[in-house]
Amino acid sequence: MNNETWLNRKQDVTAQQLGNELILYDTRKKTTHVLNSTARRVWELCDGNHTVQDMERALMTSFSIPDGQDIANDIHQVVKTFVEKGLLKV
């Protein structure tokens, strides 16, 4: 996966909001995943219309991250976890 990869959620994963967290349920694997606000924002951007670079720009705005701070590695880690858990199509 690189910064230009288009990421898309699998259709058999449902989402339910619980306070500031998002609960994902993989109906195929029967597994549940709890996302914090940062992972939740990344998940929302995994809609097939955003690249990792797009996500970086969106998170910089959403969380008021100072210019020059590198968050790409953090995004890659979250996306890697989503892929490893079988939640994304890459």
C-alpha positions as CSV (number, residue, x, y, z in Angstrom):
1,M,0.0,0.0,0.0
2,N,1.3,3.5,-0.8
3,N,0.0,7.0,-0.5
4,E,-1.9,6.7,-3.8
5,T,-3.8,3.5,-2.8
6,W,-7.6,3.9,-2.9
7,L,-9.0,2.2,0.2
8,N,-12.5,0.8,0.5
9,R,-14.5,-0.7,3.4
10,K,-15.8,-4.3,3.0
11,Q,-19.5,-4.5,2.6
12,D,-19.9,-7.1,5.4
13,V,-18.7,-4.7,8.0
14,T,-21.3,-2.6,9.8
15,A,-20.7,0.4,12.0
16,Q,-22.5,1.7,15.1
17,Q,-21.7,4.9,16.9
18,L,-21.2,4.7,20.7
19,G,-20.4,8.1,22.2
20,N,-17.1,9.3,20.6
21,E,-16.2,5.7,19.6
22,L,-17.2,3.7,16.6
23,I,-18.0,0.0,16.9
24,L,-17.3,-2.1,13.8
25,Y,-18.8,-5.5,13.4
26,D,-17.6,-7.9,10.8
27,T,-20.6,-10.0,10.0
28,R,-18.6,-12.6,8.1
29,K,-16.0,-13.2,10.8
30,K,-18.3,-12.4,13.7
31,T,-15.7,-10.0,15.2
32,T,-16.1,-6.6,16.9
33,H,-13.7,-3.7,16.8
34,V,-13.8,-0.5,18.8
35,L,-12.3,2.6,17.2
36,N,-11.1,5.8,18.9
37,S,-11.8,9.2,17.3
38,T,-8.7,9.1,15.1
39,A,-9.2,5.6,13.8
40,R,-12.9,6.4,13.3
41,R,-12.0,9.4,11.1
42,V,-9.6,7.2,9.0
43,W,-12.4,4.5,8.7
44,E,-14.8,7.2,7.5
45,L,-12.3,8.2,4.8
46,C,-11.9,4.6,3.6
47,D,-14.8,5.0,1.2
48,G,-13.0,4.4,-2.1
49,N,-12.8,8.1,-2.8
50,H,-9.7,9.0,-0.6
51,T,-6.1,8.1,-0.7
52,V,-3.8,8.1,2.3
53,Q,-2.6,11.5,1.2
54,D,-6.2,12.7,1.3
55,M,-6.6,11.2,4.7
56,E,-3.5,13.0,6.0
57,R,-5.0,16.4,4.8
58,A,-8.4,15.6,6.4
59,L,-6.9,14.6,9.7
60,M,-4.7,17.7,9.8
61,T,-7.9,19.7,9.6
62,S,-10.1,17.6,11.8
63,F,-7.7,17.4,14.7
64,S,-5.9,20.8,14.3
65,I,-2.6,19.1,13.8
66,P,0.2,21.7,13.2
67,D,1.7,22.1,9.8
68,G,4.9,20.1,9.4
69,Q,3.9,17.3,11.8
70,D,4.2,14.0,10.0
71,I,1.1,11.8,10.6
72,A,1.4,9.7,7.5
73,N,3.0,6.8,9.5
74,D,0.1,6.9,12.0
75,I,-2.4,6.7,9.2
76,H,-0.5,3.8,7.6
77,Q,-0.5,1.9,10.9
78,V,-4.3,2.3,11.3
79,V,-4.9,1.3,7.7
80,K,-2.5,-1.7,8.1
81,T,-4.5,-2.8,11.1
82,F,-7.8,-2.5,9.2
83,V,-6.3,-4.6,6.4
84,E,-4.9,-7.2,8.7
85,K,-8.3,-7.5,10.4
86,G,-9.9,-8.0,7.0
87,L,-12.0,-4.8,7.2
88,L,-10.8,-3.2,4.0
89,K,-10.5,-4.0,0.3
90,V,-7.2,-2.7,-1.0
